[in-house]
Amino acid sequence: MSLFSTVEQAPPDPILGVTEKYLADKRPAKVNLGVGVYQDASGRLPLMRCVEIAEQRLAEDPKPRGYLPIDGLASYTADVRELVFGADSPLISQGRVVTVQALGGTGGLKLGADFLRQVDAAATVLISDPSWENHRALFTRAGFSVSSYRYYDPARRGIDFDGMLADLTAAQPGTIVVLHACCHNPTGYDLNREQWAQVLDVVEARNLVPFLDLAYQGFSVGLADDAWVVRTFASRLGNLFCASSFSKNFGLYGERVGAVSVLCRDADEAARVRSQLKIVVRTNFSNPPTHGAQLVATVLADPTLREIWTSELTGMRERIKSMRTSLASQLAQAGVPEMGYVAEQVGMFSYSGLTRDQMLRLREEFGVYGTDAGRICVAALNENNVGYVASSIASVVR
Ligand code: PMP
């Protein structure tokens, strides 16, 4: 009898499983709209120019690879703090923000979750319905009981804001609420600022703990605007968490560059929180990797490279927007004018509104791969495939 004879086969990852099927598909016209990876106009994952230059600079002056401090590369974490809270934020000068380097945005969420579990083991976590697939699993693995708040209303094809507010209002004080700071994944629908202000009122009045997931900073409106929710919450609350990721906005998916920032009531509290976060890091992976953080810090420290970065990011954002417009207009031409909402959504994803059966038909009959729940990655569209995707969608909805 093996130790593992009772180990069950885990289900495949719902998103990475789509890519496996896509790769096995031999049809030339296939399109992968499953995974959330930005692609350029020629359908390739780009190496950003700012990263390429930073890489060359690091290679020209090679350094030994000692251990980084447990909480990460100091110049990098200072940059993250400023990108999130604003360079002139009084919260930073007051020493109220603790930022710890993490393995991507996922790692930032997990560090925060493990720390929160120590602070309040009985707290419940609320995630949006629907949410990024990993939120529920990650917080569950961290030991929390996870429920959801209403977010997307399929009948209305939009946000069920009243439902969301009602669910947050009904939450117990101390409940951890995971909020997508911008570019909601998977729906592509964000709250407007007025709605965010109402959410903040409830969070404050009910004493909830916001955990803002900022995985797409720069993909909605711009770097500062996309951090508006975090900054607005931080200006009124004593505590909050924010997970940052540079996977998308630097194209550094595989380098695992992210962070968690924790807003504290004062510098003394911040020092205590930092010391505990360091234990979480130490007992999981000891200290973070050097390379990705150095790339980001190199770009952000040099005004020219920073300028190149922001203009490349603007280019990516604009390209996605133009693909949304193009998809909507080609769908209209193909006889599906009712899907104009794809042009209104933001970020890398669209909830297409297609049923599971329609998504399976798209895959089987046309080789167009999205998730079963109907999410498509609009950042993988380009001039060469958008027409085919539109006509394929038209065939399955008619
Ligand atoms: N949060 C959300 C909402 C995401 O969409 C993603 C990436 N798909 C992440 C977190 C994780 O990002 P990373 O790859 O940097 O871990």
Residues whose N, C-alpha, C, O or C-beta is under 5 A from the ligand:
A	BS01	PMP	G36 L103 G104 G105 T106 G107 W132 N185 D213 A215 S245 S247 V257 G258
